[in-house]
Amino acid sequence: MADPSAEHHEHWYPTAAYLYTLHLNGPALAWEYLRRNPDYRLDWLRRRRRPDAAERWGLRLLEDPALDARDAHPTWFPDHDAVVQLYPDADPPPDAMVFEFWRIPGTKHLIHDGKRLVLMARWPGCCLRFALGPGLEDGMAYLYATRACATPCARYRTLAAELDALAAATVGVPAATARSRPTSAAVLELHTLQALDATMAGASLREVAEGLFGVDAIVADWHKDSALRARVRRLIRRGEALMLGGYRSLAQLPPVAS
């Protein structure tokens, strides 16, 4: 006899389908939550009638919600601290480094976000975005820029980490990379996204728990006041909150004015 709940399991039940989320940064996770928002998906379908709809979501341009964070190129506004801004150096020293497009490692995508040209480079274990300033050309000396703010040291540390990753990859990009054990925070995001998808597909609390934690966990601890049931409820509430606006903190966007 067919499982009556099988129709809910097709896309969300295999946890392996969510493993890529374990290594996403804040802006990429923000996209994963936003692209699940029904109102955002509706705005995408109506984009020709509402060309200014991206602003309400913290984007410069609407991005296709069918694309997950591995293939999507959302451009947030304002930029996340990890975006590396490059500008021509008007007074370069004799030994200045020059911008060399083809030396940037990984798979590259050029996007015009309506204001400037953005270069995205992906390689195993890393993804960098470069905002290219007006007039910057291949072979030209350049500067890194960061916005002034009340906590410049924290912003600089974020930028420095991105530049260190770029410097290490320029020496040689591995075909693959060994990843450390996922953090508890990363596992939480995986479970949250999976629970959110399950709920939106119509799965029951028990089905969500089985998909995330297995049948044995259900047998051992599933009743009205069980800790497992409460945990699944928290995951679903968290996912809905992030989808409906909480994603903005992941992308370092200001909250929506009430």
GITA-V230425 format. One record per residue. RES is the residue in one letter. PHI is phi in whole degrees, -180 to 180 (999 if undefined). PSI is psi in degrees with one decimal (* if undefined). NEAR is the number of other ideal C-beta (glycine too) atoms within 8 Angstrom. Layout:
res=[RES | RES]
phi=[PHI | PHI]
psi=[PSI | PSI]
near=[NEAR | NEAR]
//
This chain:
res=[M | A | D | P | S | A | E | H | H | E | H | W | Y | P | T | A | A | Y | L | Y | T | L | H | L | N | G | P | A | L | A | W | E | Y | L | R | R | N | P | D | Y | R | L | D | W | L | R | R | R | R | R | P | D | A | A | E | R | W | G | L | R | L | L | E | D | P | A | L | D | A | R | D | A | H | P | T | W | F | P | D | H | D | A | V | V | Q | L | Y | P | D | A | D | P | P | P | D | A | M | V | F | E | F | W | R | I | P | G | T | K | H | L | I | H | D | G | K | R | L | V | L | M | A | R | W | P | G | C | C | L | R | F | A | L | G | P | G | L | E | D | G | M | A | Y | L | Y | A | T | R | A | C | A | T | P | C | A | R | Y | R | T | L | A | A | E | L | D | A | L | A | A | A | T | V | G | V | P | A | A | T | A | R | S | R | P | T | S | A | A | V | L | E | L | H | T | L | Q | A | L | D | A | T | M | A | G | A | S | L | R | E | V | A | E | G | L | F | G | V | D | A | I | V | A | D | W | H | K | D | S | A | L | R | A | R | V | R | R | L | I | R | R | G | E | A | L | M | L | G | G | Y | R | S | L | A | Q | L | P | P | V | A | S]
phi=[999 | -70 | -71 | -65 | -95 | -60 | -63 | -84 | -96 | -54 | -104 | -104 | -67 | -73 | -61 | -58 | -68 | -107 | -62 | -62 | -72 | -67 | -122 | -91 | -88 | -56 | -62 | -68 | -65 | -57 | -64 | -59 | -76 | -64 | -67 | -90 | -71 | -58 | -69 | -65 | -62 | -69 | -62 | -62 | -68 | -98 | -58 | -73 | -91 | -130 | -65 | -97 | -69 | -62 | -59 | -66 | -98 | 82 | -117 | -81 | -138 | -69 | -116 | -65 | -69 | -74 | -92 | -83 | -65 | -76 | -119 | -81 | -132 | -67 | -112 | -79 | -135 | -75 | -62 | -69 | -59 | -78 | -72 | -92 | -95 | -119 | -135 | -61 | -87 | -74 | -142 | -75 | -74 | -60 | -100 | -63 | -74 | -116 | -75 | -127 | -54 | -77 | -88 | -69 | -74 | 84 | -81 | -112 | -133 | -105 | -131 | -101 | -94 | 97 | -122 | -155 | -89 | -119 | -107 | -110 | -126 | -123 | -146 | -52 | 88 | -156 | -146 | -121 | -118 | -121 | -93 | -91 | -69 | -59 | 87 | -72 | -129 | -61 | 89 | -100 | -63 | -142 | -125 | -90 | -129 | -140 | -73 | -70 | -159 | -73 | -127 | -63 | -65 | -64 | -66 | -66 | -63 | -63 | -64 | -62 | -63 | -66 | -69 | -64 | -63 | -65 | -62 | -67 | -74 | -65 | -65 | 177 | -90 | -70 | -69 | -150 | -139 | -84 | -100 | -73 | -59 | -58 | -74 | -64 | -66 | -67 | -65 | -60 | -65 | -59 | -63 | -65 | -65 | -66 | -65 | -64 | -62 | -62 | -64 | -68 | -86 | 96 | -72 | -80 | -57 | -64 | -64 | -62 | -62 | -64 | -65 | -82 | -120 | 94 | -64 | -60 | -65 | -64 | -62 | -76 | -154 | -141 | -154 | -54 | -110 | -73 | -65 | -65 | -62 | -64 | -64 | -65 | -59 | -63 | -63 | -66 | -62 | -63 | -61 | -65 | -65 | -69 | -65 | -92 | 146 | -65 | -58 | -62 | -68 | -66 | -92 | 59 | -98 | -66 | -66 | -70 | -65 | -79]
psi=[136.4 | 146.6 | 120.0 | -19.6 | 2.4 | -31.2 | -23.3 | -13.0 | -10.5 | -51.7 | -22.7 | -18.8 | -42.1 | 112.8 | -29.1 | -28.6 | -14.0 | 1.7 | -29.6 | -24.3 | -14.5 | -18.3 | 25.3 | 146.4 | -177.2 | -52.8 | -36.4 | -40.2 | -38.7 | -41.9 | -40.6 | -38.6 | -42.3 | -41.4 | -13.6 | -9.4 | 120.8 | -37.2 | -36.6 | -43.4 | -34.9 | -40.8 | -36.3 | -42.3 | -28.9 | 13.4 | -28.7 | -26.6 | -20.5 | 71.3 | -17.8 | 11.8 | -22.5 | -33.9 | -37.6 | -20.4 | -0.1 | 23.5 | 154.6 | -36.4 | 147.4 | 141.1 | 149.6 | 116.2 | -10.7 | -16.0 | 128.8 | -179.0 | -15.5 | -24.6 | -17.3 | 156.8 | 59.4 | 138.7 | 106.7 | 150.8 | 123.1 | 168.8 | 147.2 | 152.8 | -24.1 | -8.7 | 126.6 | 117.6 | 129.6 | 133.6 | 152.0 | 140.3 | 113.3 | -17.0 | 65.2 | 145.1 | 167.5 | -31.0 | 21.3 | 141.3 | 149.7 | 155.5 | 121.9 | 100.3 | -46.2 | -8.5 | -12.4 | 127.0 | 166.3 | -174.6 | 128.4 | 143.0 | 132.3 | 129.1 | 134.4 | 117.2 | 15.2 | -17.5 | -39.6 | 171.5 | 131.0 | 130.7 | 125.5 | 131.3 | 128.3 | 135.6 | 168.3 | 119.9 | 0.8 | 152.5 | 123.0 | 147.4 | 134.9 | 124.7 | 115.2 | 119.9 | 159.6 | 135.1 | -7.8 | 127.4 | 161.0 | 133.3 | 3.6 | 139.5 | 145.0 | 167.9 | 150.4 | 143.4 | 147.8 | 146.6 | 146.2 | 144.8 | 175.5 | -19.9 | 66.9 | -31.0 | -42.4 | -42.3 | -39.3 | -38.3 | -38.0 | -45.8 | -42.3 | -38.7 | -39.5 | -41.8 | -35.1 | -41.8 | -39.3 | -45.0 | -41.5 | -39.1 | -29.0 | -30.7 | -38.6 | 120.9 | 122.8 | 152.9 | -25.5 | 167.7 | 141.2 | 125.6 | 144.8 | 166.6 | 134.2 | 144.1 | 162.9 | -32.4 | -39.1 | -40.6 | -36.5 | -42.4 | -41.2 | -50.1 | -38.0 | -45.8 | -40.7 | -42.6 | -38.1 | -46.6 | -41.7 | -44.9 | -42.2 | -22.0 | -3.4 | 11.2 | 149.6 | 167.8 | -42.9 | -41.5 | -38.9 | -46.0 | -41.3 | -42.4 | -38.2 | -40.9 | -5.2 | 160.8 | -37.2 | -38.3 | -37.0 | -46.2 | -40.4 | -32.5 | 73.6 | 103.1 | 179.6 | -42.3 | 24.0 | 153.5 | -35.0 | -42.7 | -43.6 | -37.8 | -42.9 | -40.9 | -43.7 | -40.1 | -42.8 | -44.4 | -40.5 | -45.5 | -42.7 | -39.7 | -40.9 | -39.0 | -35.8 | 15.2 | -25.1 | -19.7 | -23.7 | -34.0 | -33.8 | -33.0 | 5.6 | 39.2 | 149.2 | 149.7 | 155.6 | 132.4 | 133.4 | *]
near=[2 | 4 | 6 | 5 | 9 | 8 | 6 | 12 | 11 | 7 | 6 | 13 | 8 | 5 | 9 | 5 | 7 | 9 | 8 | 9 | 13 | 11 | 8 | 10 | 7 | 10 | 13 | 10 | 14 | 14 | 14 | 14 | 16 | 13 | 14 | 12 | 10 | 5 | 6 | 11 | 11 | 8 | 13 | 11 | 6 | 9 | 10 | 5 | 5 | 8 | 6 | 5 | 11 | 9 | 8 | 7 | 10 | 9 | 12 | 9 | 8 | 10 | 13 | 7 | 10 | 4 | 8 | 8 | 11 | 5 | 5 | 11 | 8 | 9 | 11 | 14 | 9 | 5 | 9 | 10 | 9 | 13 | 10 | 13 | 11 | 13 | 9 | 11 | 10 | 4 | 3 | 7 | 4 | 4 | 3 | 8 | 4 | 8 | 11 | 8 | 8 | 4 | 6 | 12 | 9 | 10 | 6 | 9 | 8 | 7 | 10 | 7 | 9 | 5 | 4 | 9 | 8 | 15 | 13 | 12 | 13 | 8 | 10 | 8 | 6 | 9 | 8 | 12 | 12 | 13 | 12 | 9 | 11 | 4 | 6 | 11 | 7 | 6 | 6 | 11 | 9 | 12 | 7 | 9 | 8 | 10 | 5 | 4 | 6 | 3 | 6 | 9 | 6 | 7 | 12 | 9 | 8 | 10 | 13 | 8 | 9 | 11 | 10 | 8 | 10 | 12 | 8 | 7 | 12 | 8 | 5 | 4 | 8 | 6 | 4 | 5 | 6 | 4 | 7 | 4 | 3 | 10 | 6 | 6 | 6 | 11 | 10 | 8 | 13 | 14 | 10 | 12 | 14 | 13 | 14 | 15 | 11 | 14 | 12 | 7 | 9 | 5 | 12 | 6 | 9 | 8 | 12 | 15 | 14 | 11 | 13 | 12 | 8 | 7 | 6 | 6 | 12 | 13 | 6 | 6 | 8 | 11 | 6 | 4 | 5 | 9 | 6 | 12 | 13 | 9 | 8 | 13 | 9 | 8 | 14 | 13 | 8 | 9 | 14 | 10 | 9 | 12 | 12 | 7 | 8 | 10 | 13 | 12 | 8 | 12 | 13 | 10 | 11 | 4 | 7 | 7 | 3 | 2]
//
